[in-house]
Amino acid sequence: MKARYASAEKNVKNLNLSVDLLKKESIKLLQRAALAEKEMKYGHNELMNTGAQLQRLAKSSYKVEARASDLIDRLRDIPSREALALRAEASCLFDFKLEATEICAGQTDNEDL
């Protein structure tokens, strides 16, 4: 009888140790989950801020494109060598802007995949 009692007592101690270990592990997991959630929220906020910046840049870029197009149209009305040089320079800038827009559009299309 004493042997069974001692065996049962030993089993209870082992179970208590196991429960304590599980509690500690549970606390660690909860802390890790809280930290991961915090990092995820930070990353989401950073992503949203970056997206807003990109939208502002795109809007600004479109405004510059419209102004450059208007400038080229006005320069076409002026027949002179200086206007010809300005048209060529403005055309190069406009082409550069179009290439940059196409590159950005290509990156956006790739991200959608």
N, C-alpha and C positions, 0 to 999 in steps of 0.2 A: 504494500500500500504506500509506504514511504517512497518507494522507487517511482511509482506512478505520479505521486504528488510532486516529486523533484523533477520528473520529466515534464509534467504539465507546467510547472513554474518556469522551467528552462524555455519551453516553447512560448510562454507568455512574454518572457524577457526578449526573446528573439523577435516576436511579433511587434513588441513595443519599439525595438530598435529599427525594425523595418518601417514602421509607421513614421517614426521620427525622420528617417532618411527620406521617405517619400514627401513629408511635409517640407523639408529643406529644399529638396529638388523642385517641388511645386512652387515654392517662393522664388527660387532662381529663375524658373521658366516664366513666371508672371512678370518678373523684373525685365527679363529679356524681351518679352512680348511688348511691354510698355515702352521700352527703349526703341524697339523696331517700329512701333506705331508712331512715336515721336519723330523718328528719322523719316518715315514715309510721309508724314504731314509736311515736314520741312522740305523734302524733295518735291512734293506736289506744289507747294507755294513757290519754290524756285522755278519750277517748270511753268507755272502760270505767269509769273513775272517775266520770264524770258519770252513767252508767247506774246504777252502784251507789248514788250519792247519790239519784237519782230513786227507786230502789226503797226506800231507807230512808225517804224523805219520804212515799212512798205508804203504806208500812207504818204510819208514825206517823200519817198522816192517817186511816187506817182505825181506828186505836185511838181517836183523838179522836172520830171519828164514832160509834163504839160507845158511848163514854162519854157523848156528847151525847144519843144516843138513850136510854140508860139514865136520864139526868137528866130528860129530858122525860117518860119513863114515870113516874118518881117524882113529878115535879111535878104530873102529872095526878091523882095520888092525894091531893094536898093541896088542899082547897077553900078558897081565900082569894083576896083581891085581889092580895096580894103574889105568890102562886104564879101567878096569871094573868099578871101582868106578867113574871115570870121565864120562864114558858112561852113567851110571845110573843117575848121576847128570845132565848131558846134556839132557838126555831123559826126566827127570822131567821138566826141563826148557822148552823144546820143547813142551811137553804136555800142560803146563800152557799157552804157547803162542797160541796153537791151540784152547784151551778153550776160551781164550780172543777173538780170531778171530771169533769164532762161536757166542759168545755173541754179538759182534759188528755187525755181519752179521744179527743176529736175530733182533736187534734194527733197522737196516736199512730196513729190510723187513717190520717191523711193521709201520715204518714211511711212506712207500709207500702206505699203505692202507689208 
